[in-house]
Amino acid sequence: MGFTSIKGLRSGMAGRGAGWSVAAWVLTSVLSLVGAVGCGVQESTFEEEQELHTQERAIQEDNGLSLNGLSLNGLSLNGLSLNGLSLNGLSTTDFSNWFNGNPAGNELLMRYIVRCAVPANQTRSFTNPSTGVVYTWSGGLGLAPAWSSGAPATVAEQQIISACLGAHANNYGLHVSISVLGRDSSGANIPYTSAELALFSRRESCFFGNVFNNEGLFAGNDRSALAEDESTPRPCGLKGYGATSNAACAQLKRIGQCEQYCTLDPSGTFYTHCSVNGVQYKPLTTRIRSQDVHRCGDGVCQQGESCGWGVTADSCLLDCGTCAQ
């Protein structure tokens, strides 16, 4: 979260990447519509073209990876860390045994892993020796070029892929377009445009950690937290006051405000590194659209809101009613 984030192919854990629980993928029809609109334009300004390009990338970089029922920690045990995302790396007995331990969940997880690590113009395939089924996963952000070519995963690659999985996590299984900012494993900036920043105007979160060596995943609020009457369809992103949404992403460890643990790049747009428990990590920073922060009282009972007698996200009478049976 797409195989291209909003930056040309960057990222969000739901949608379609190596994921955990991804809802039905509707990207093809959406991009077809975008393409149809583009073909009908006789003349367009540079700004309009940039906006269209940004929207296409945003659609591709939606998230929806559910962590429910999935085991992220210890990914190196399945052979991926040492064997890489090459054809040979995916044909080992270790990988097959791991994959067949939870084929549905691990297939989604692999979508997100490949999406995060492999460049957009490449795919990775795996033929399940137990069933004969062939799985093909598309690249996207290209955050770990060496590992995606079959080399053992470096610590930097382990960290940036972990951060990417965290950024795409969505235990509601919803697809929500996001902007993903930061640097890849080699230190190169993920490309972005001013149009992207304008469209994704709400700072959201920082994600970092290492699920390959059991250090876990961390997430923090980038600037302001949600107000008591606000909710978001990304429970692993912005943390608010409501117990309903906060309990929906217990697999990520909350650290409070990103700025307390992380260092911004010179432009102040994204974080370059974060430190917890004496370990320094390579993070990714996310932004969301303003319309993806919902407020109790808007007349719609959104995911993250609950019924009740109050005016908060956890008890929103106006949107969700009284909880009467």
C-alpha positions as CSV (number, residue, x, y, z in Angstrom):
1,M,0.0,0.0,0.0
2,G,-0.4,-1.0,-5.2
3,F,2.7,-2.1,-6.3
4,T,3.6,1.4,-6.6
5,S,3.2,3.6,-3.7
6,I,2.0,6.9,-4.3
7,K,5.2,7.8,-5.5
8,G,5.7,6.0,-8.6
9,L,5.6,2.7,-7.1
10,R,6.1,2.7,-3.5
11,S,3.6,1.7,-1.1
12,G,0.5,0.6,2.3
13,M,-0.8,-4.3,4.5
14,A,-3.9,-4.9,2.6
15,G,-4.6,-4.4,-1.0
16,R,-2.5,-6.6,-2.8
17,G,1.1,-7.1,-1.8
18,A,2.6,-9.8,0.0
19,G,-0.1,-9.8,2.5
20,W,-1.8,-11.1,5.2
21,S,-5.4,-10.6,4.6
22,V,-6.3,-8.8,1.5
23,A,-9.8,-8.1,0.3
24,A,-10.9,-8.6,-3.3
25,W,-8.5,-6.7,-5.5
26,V,-10.3,-4.2,-7.7
27,L,-7.3,-2.3,-9.0
28,T,-7.7,-3.5,-12.6
29,S,-11.1,-2.0,-13.1
30,V,-10.1,1.2,-11.3
31,L,-7.0,1.7,-13.4
32,S,-9.1,0.9,-16.5
33,L,-11.4,3.8,-15.6
34,V,-8.5,6.1,-15.0
35,G,-7.1,5.1,-18.4
36,A,-10.4,5.8,-20.1
37,V,-10.6,9.2,-18.6
38,G,-7.0,10.0,-19.6
39,C,-7.6,8.9,-23.2
40,G,-10.5,11.3,-23.5
41,V,-8.4,14.4,-22.6
42,Q,-7.3,16.3,-25.7
43,E,-5.2,18.8,-23.8
44,S,-4.0,18.8,-20.2
45,T,-1.8,21.0,-18.1
46,F,1.4,19.7,-16.5
47,E,-0.3,20.0,-13.1
48,E,-3.3,17.9,-14.3
49,E,-1.0,15.2,-15.6
50,Q,0.9,15.1,-12.4
51,E,-2.3,14.9,-10.4
52,L,-3.6,12.0,-12.6
53,H,-0.2,10.2,-12.2
54,T,-0.4,10.8,-8.5
55,Q,-3.9,9.4,-8.2
56,E,-3.0,6.3,-10.2
57,R,-0.1,5.6,-7.9
58,A,-2.3,6.2,-4.9
59,I,-4.8,3.7,-6.1
60,Q,-2.0,1.2,-6.5
61,E,-0.6,1.9,-3.1
62,D,-3.6,1.0,-1.1
63,N,-3.3,-1.2,1.9
64,G,-5.3,-3.9,3.6
65,L,-2.9,-6.5,5.0
66,S,-4.5,-8.0,8.0
67,L,-2.2,-9.3,10.7
68,N,-4.9,-11.4,12.2
69,G,-3.9,-15.1,12.2
70,L,-0.5,-14.4,10.7
71,S,2.9,-14.9,12.2
72,L,5.4,-12.2,11.1
73,N,8.2,-12.7,13.6
74,G,10.9,-15.1,12.5
75,L,10.5,-14.7,8.8
76,S,14.1,-15.8,8.4
77,L,13.1,-19.2,9.5
78,N,11.3,-19.8,6.3
79,G,14.5,-19.5,4.3
80,L,13.6,-16.1,2.8
81,S,16.2,-14.1,4.7
82,L,19.1,-16.2,3.4
83,N,17.8,-17.4,0.0
84,G,16.3,-14.2,-1.2
85,L,13.4,-13.6,-3.5
86,S,14.9,-15.3,-6.5
87,L,13.5,-18.3,-8.3
88,N,16.0,-20.5,-6.5
89,G,15.2,-18.9,-3.2
90,L,11.5,-19.7,-3.5
91,S,12.1,-23.3,-4.5
92,T,13.7,-24.5,-1.3
93,T,12.1,-27.1,1.0
94,D,12.2,-24.6,3.9
95,F,10.1,-22.1,2.0
96,S,7.6,-24.8,0.8
97,N,7.2,-26.1,4.3
98,W,6.6,-22.6,5.7
99,F,4.2,-21.6,2.9
100,N,2.1,-24.8,3.2
101,G,1.7,-24.2,7.0
102,N,-0.8,-21.5,6.1
103,P,-1.2,-21.3,2.3
104,A,-3.9,-18.6,2.2
105,G,-2.4,-16.3,4.7
106,N,1.2,-16.8,3.5
107,E,0.2,-16.2,-0.1
108,L,-1.2,-12.8,0.9
109,L,1.9,-12.1,2.9
110,M,4.1,-12.9,0.0
111,R,2.1,-10.5,-2.2
112,Y,3.1,-7.7,0.2
113,I,6.7,-8.8,0.6
114,V,7.2,-8.9,-3.2
115,R,5.4,-5.7,-3.6
116,C,7.6,-4.0,-1.1
117,A,11.0,-5.5,-2.1
118,V,10.8,-6.1,-5.8
119,P,10.8,-3.4,-8.5
120,A,7.5,-2.6,-10.3
121,N,8.4,-4.2,-13.6
122,Q,9.2,-7.6,-12.2
123,T,7.3,-10.6,-10.8
124,R,8.2,-13.6,-8.6
125,S,6.6,-17.0,-9.0
126,F,6.4,-20.1,-6.8
127,T,5.1,-23.5,-7.8
128,N,3.7,-25.3,-4.8
129,P,5.1,-28.8,-4.9
130,S,2.3,-30.1,-2.8
131,T,-0.6,-28.9,-5.0
132,G,1.0,-27.9,-8.3
133,V,-0.6,-24.4,-8.0
134,V,1.6,-21.6,-9.4
135,Y,1.6,-18.3,-7.6
136,T,2.8,-15.1,-9.3
137,W,3.4,-11.9,-7.3
138,S,4.1,-8.5,-8.8
139,G,6.7,-6.1,-7.6
140,G,6.1,-2.5,-6.7
141,L,8.3,-0.3,-4.5
142,G,11.6,-2.0,-5.1
143,L,12.9,-1.3,-1.6
144,A,15.3,-4.2,-1.4
145,P,17.0,-4.6,-4.8
146,A,19.8,-7.0,-3.6
147,W,17.6,-9.3,-1.6
148,S,15.0,-9.3,-4.4
149,S,17.7,-10.5,-6.8
150,G,18.5,-13.5,-4.6
151,A,21.2,-12.2,-2.2
152,P,20.9,-12.8,1.6
153,A,18.9,-10.1,3.2
154,T,21.0,-7.4,4.9
155,V,19.9,-5.9,8.2
156,A,18.9,-2.7,6.3
157,E,16.7,-4.7,3.9
158,Q,15.2,-6.7,6.8
159,Q,14.3,-3.4,8.5
160,I,12.9,-1.6,5.4
161,I,10.7,-4.6,4.4
162,S,9.5,-4.9,8.0
163,A,8.6,-1.2,7.9
164,C,6.8,-1.6,4.6
165,L,4.7,-4.5,5.9
166,G,3.8,-2.4,8.9
167,A,2.8,0.5,6.7
168,H,0.4,-1.7,4.8
169,A,-1.1,-3.4,7.8
170,N,-4.9,-3.1,8.1
171,N,-6.6,-5.6,10.3
172,Y,-10.0,-4.3,9.1
173,G,-9.0,-5.8,5.7
174,L,-9.9,-2.4,4.0
175,H,-8.2,-0.8,1.1
176,V,-7.2,2.7,1.9
177,S,-4.9,4.7,-0.4
178,I,-1.8,6.0,1.4
179,S,1.4,7.9,0.6
180,V,4.6,6.1,1.6
181,L,7.7,8.2,2.1
182,G,11.3,7.4,3.2
183,R,14.4,5.8,1.8
184,D,15.0,2.3,0.4
185,S,17.6,-0.1,1.8
186,S,20.4,1.6,-0.1
187,G,19.5,5.0,1.2
188,A,17.9,6.4,-1.9
189,N,14.8,8.5,-1.4
190,I,11.5,7.1,-2.5
191,P,10.3,9.6,-5.2
192,Y,7.3,11.8,-4.5
193,T,5.7,14.9,-5.9
194,S,4.2,18.1,-4.4
195,A,0.8,16.9,-5.8
196,E,1.1,13.7,-3.8
197,L,1.8,15.6,-0.6
198,A,-1.2,17.9,-1.3
199,L,-3.5,15.0,-2.0
200,F,-2.3,13.1,1.1
201,S,-2.4,16.1,3.3
202,R,-2.8,14.4,6.6
203,R,0.4,13.2,8.3
204,E,-0.2,9.7,9.7
205,S,2.4,7.4,11.1
206,C,6.0,6.1,11.2
207,F,6.6,2.3,10.9
208,F,9.8,0.5,11.7
209,G,11.2,-2.7,13.3
210,N,12.5,-6.1,12.2
211,V,10.2,-9.1,11.9
212,F,13.0,-11.3,10.5
213,N,14.8,-11.5,13.9
214,N,11.8,-11.2,16.2
215,E,12.4,-7.6,17.2
216,G,8.8,-6.9,16.2
217,L,7.1,-3.9,14.5
218,F,6.6,-0.4,15.9
219,A,4.3,2.4,15.0
220,G,3.9,5.9,16.1
221,N,1.8,9.0,15.4
222,D,3.3,11.5,13.1
223,R,2.3,14.8,14.7
224,S,-1.3,15.1,15.9
225,A,-3.3,12.1,17.2
226,L,-6.9,11.5,16.5
227,A,-9.4,13.5,18.6
228,E,-11.9,11.6,20.7
229,D,-14.6,11.9,18.1
230,E,-12.4,10.9,15.2
231,S,-11.7,7.4,13.8
232,T,-9.7,6.0,10.8
233,P,-10.1,2.9,8.6
234,R,-6.4,2.2,9.3
235,P,-6.2,1.0,12.8
236,C,-2.5,0.4,12.6
237,G,-1.9,4.0,11.6
238,L,-3.0,7.0,13.7
239,K,-3.7,6.2,17.3
240,G,-6.6,7.9,19.0
241,Y,-8.5,7.8,22.3
242,G,-11.0,5.1,21.4
243,A,-10.4,1.6,22.6
244,T,-12.3,0.1,19.6
245,S,-9.8,1.1,17.0
246,N,-6.7,0.9,19.2
247,A,-7.4,-2.8,20.1
248,A,-7.7,-3.6,16.4
249,C,-3.9,-3.6,15.8
250,A,-2.4,-5.1,18.9
251,Q,0.4,-6.8,16.9
252,L,2.2,-3.4,16.4
253,K,3.9,-1.9,19.4
254,R,2.9,1.8,19.9
255,I,5.6,4.3,20.7
256,G,3.7,7.5,21.0
257,Q,4.8,10.4,18.8
258,C,7.3,9.6,16.0
259,E,9.3,12.7,16.7
260,Q,10.3,11.4,20.1
261,Y,12.0,8.4,18.6
262,C,12.8,9.4,15.0
263,T,14.8,11.9,13.1
264,L,13.4,13.9,10.2
265,D,15.1,14.4,6.8
266,P,16.3,17.9,6.1
267,S,13.1,18.8,4.3
268,G,11.0,17.7,7.2
269,T,8.9,15.4,5.0
270,F,9.8,11.9,6.3
271,Y,11.8,10.2,9.0
272,T,15.3,8.8,8.2
273,H,15.9,6.6,11.2
274,C,14.2,5.7,14.5
275,S,15.7,4.2,17.7
276,V,14.0,2.0,20.3
277,N,15.6,-0.2,22.9
278,G,19.1,0.9,21.8
279,V,18.5,-0.3,18.2
280,Q,18.4,2.1,15.2
281,Y,15.9,1.2,12.4
282,K,15.2,2.4,8.9
283,P,11.5,3.6,9.0
284,L,8.9,4.5,6.5
285,T,6.5,7.4,6.9
286,T,2.9,7.4,5.8
287,R,0.4,10.1,4.9
288,I,-3.4,9.8,4.3
289,R,-6.1,11.9,2.7
290,S,-8.1,14.2,4.9
291,Q,-11.3,12.4,4.0
292,D,-10.0,9.2,5.5
293,V,-10.2,10.6,9.0
294,H,-13.9,10.2,10.0
295,R,-15.7,12.1,12.7
296,C,-18.6,11.1,14.9
297,G,-21.6,13.0,13.7
298,D,-21.1,12.8,9.9
299,G,-24.1,10.5,9.6
300,V,-22.2,7.3,8.7
301,C,-21.2,4.5,11.0
302,Q,-17.6,3.9,9.9
303,Q,-15.2,1.1,10.6
304,G,-13.6,2.2,13.9
305,E,-16.8,3.7,15.3
306,S,-19.1,2.0,17.8
307,C,-22.7,2.4,18.9
308,G,-23.6,4.0,22.2
309,W,-25.0,7.1,23.7
310,G,-22.1,9.5,23.3
311,V,-20.4,11.6,20.8
312,T,-17.0,9.9,20.6
313,A,-15.7,7.3,18.2
314,D,-16.2,4.5,20.8
315,S,-19.8,5.6,21.6
316,C,-21.3,7.4,18.6
317,L,-25.1,7.7,18.9
318,L,-25.5,10.0,15.9
319,D,-23.8,7.6,13.5
320,C,-24.1,4.1,14.9
321,G,-27.2,4.2,17.2
322,T,-27.7,2.9,20.7
323,C,-26.5,-0.7,20.5
324,A,-30.1,-1.9,21.0
325,Q,-30.6,-5.5,20.2
